[in-house]
Amino acid sequence: MPVKNRFAELQDEITVWRRDLHENPEILFETHRTAALVAEKLQAFGCEEVVTGIGRTGVVGVIKGKSDTSGKVIGLRADMDALPIHEATGLTYASKTDGAMHACGHDGHTAMLLGAAKYLAETRNFDGTVVVIFQPAEEGGGGGKEMCDDGMMERWGIQEVYGMHNWPGMPVGSFAIRPGAFFAATDQFDIEFEGRGGHAAKPQETVDTTVMASQAVVALQTIASRNADPVDQVVVSVTSFETSSKAFNVIPQRVHLKGTVRTMSREMRDLAEHRIKEICAGVAATFGGMATVEYHRGYPVMVNTEEQTAFAADVARAVSGNCEDAPLVMGGEDFAFMLEERPGAYILVGNGDSAHVHHPEYNFNDEAIPAGCSWWAEIVERRMPAA
């Protein structure tokens, strides 16, 4: 079945919702206006239950099919939050909030899931229950974990869960997916090197933390080049190097490094953390200083389950005629927390030739709306066919 005609009819309406969300971006858990708008629409659609405040500012809506002989419950998730970026699109509906914009297309995800919810509430042509999940704080806040920690999966008996993200560079309305590890685990580290500061003209009287930390930055790259299996994936990036003194003639007492680690397996994640601590301690000791490492584990690896991925790909092919094999993505995605709790799959939908996500000139392509909505609806109608 191709794109559903109903979504072609609804596209203009859904576009209005999407652009309103784009004009009014909210960051992390501060999605109060967005959540209120979502809850209002779900209630207007006739959802049996609409609950706010899940995962702080998340919203959950429940839609029951014409029958429920199967007892199946499927969750569909969209993220709602924006990014702390100043928009540079020049659009008539550009962000009204300085320093905040929907630079990742979560406005489109929310609008598409609302469109699918409206259709499913109208038709109810399925046997079971749909739980539509609108999540805050995907962009670094772990809103998915917060919703799970609030007991969302158990409260509504969700058995499978599906997510979607737009993807610039793919043709509009096309799809791509892969089974197994898909998006990377995203960790952060803070490293402080302590030495003995002093006059830059008398280095022999100091323990130079600038040299010490510089050696560590280079040595940390050996985790990928000499510790990791070459066929595995790991990225170790030092992204900040800050000395305690900014003077031209002072060797600083301390240097603070920050960075990120991206991995695709639990074993590689453990290895990276262990080696970062070992390398920094060893380098510091070599120069007569000390190193303190704080390693912060963030989002886990996002893993698509085999059965649900094959099903999601079949649905995508039915909607668009094709579904490509997606590449590994070293970015993070907190839908990983939901996939740790329930089997499911996450798919990419094409956004066309736009600026990439997290760019100040990015914009969600409204022409992708019918395909995205149709995929959500077909997931439900094919997984829980009407009795």
Phi, psi and omega in degrees: 000129179284190176309134184290136181301327182300326181282335171295321177292324184273352189303316181298319180294315180295324177298320177299317178299314184298317183287329173296316177298321180296321180292337188234064184287148177225141190259143175051238184271001182274035184271049186289312180295316181299313181297320179295319178296316179299313182297319179298317181290319179299320177295319179294328178291339181096027175300142179296329182212136174228120185235129177255169176080013175275125187064044181074291184234021177281161180231138178233133175237144182243128179234124181260143178283180179298334179216169179214050178284337183280331184072011182281145176226121181244135175259138175238126188240136171232147177263152189244344193273158179256187182243153177279067182232142176276122186290140180228033183274330185073013180292153176294336179250030179297163182307136175268358184249114179300135177078014176217136176203156173277081182265008179233000176084015178294336173299319177292320179298314180297315181296319180295319179290326173297319178298317178296320179297319179298314179298313183294326178288330177288314190266318182050037183273058179204165184244094183149206184226138175249134174245112179268129189242120178246111193254135172274171164053049171281329186279062174102352183264348180069038180298329178297318177295319180299319179293320177294317180296335176281003175083024184302314184297317182286319184301319182254007176063035182294131183255329178219154181218140185230140179228166184212147174220137174291155184218105175300147180096344173263145179305143182303128176083358175277169183226155174211145183203163173212147175280162177075205180302131186232301176253149189279157165291142185235107180246163179229155175223148171239126181234127176244123174260131179244129178229221174225111182286167179176192182285136182294340178277352181231062184299334181294344179266002184243168163246102195281107182287335179294314176295317181302309182292325178297318176298323180293320179302316179292315183296328181296337179288345178286348175299314179285321188274337186228346180254327184275146170300129183302338180270354175270172183241131172206137174235125174241113183237120170275121188246353179213135180224108186231123178268154182285345176236142178249009183281154179290332189245023181235127169277122189287151177287327185222151170228136181244123177252145171230156177184186183226153176234133178237128181220164182242008178209155178298322182295316180291325177298314179297317180299314182299314179299315181298315184288325176301315180293318179296313183298314183294319177296318181293316179296315180300316180296322179302322182266000179085020179246196180226153176229137174242124182245125171249118183250122185248114178281128181255232181290139176284174173299134176271119187241116173281132177282147189302306185298312183292329178291316178299319179294313181299322178293320177299318178296317180299318178296324178294326182280314189247350182092351182200152173213114184278163170280122182279150175282164169297145180239122182275000169285165181259162180206121186277004165300343176307323180296321179290323179286343172286335182268327183218151173294152180172193184206153181234132186233155175256138176241136187296137178248006178078199186270070180249169168302151183285164180300151181072018177253142183294348177254008179292148170209137175295140181268112183295344177290347178277351186301310183301319180294315180297313178298318181297322179297314178304310185295319180291327174306313183290310187289331178274327181282331181230066185299145182302138182287000000 
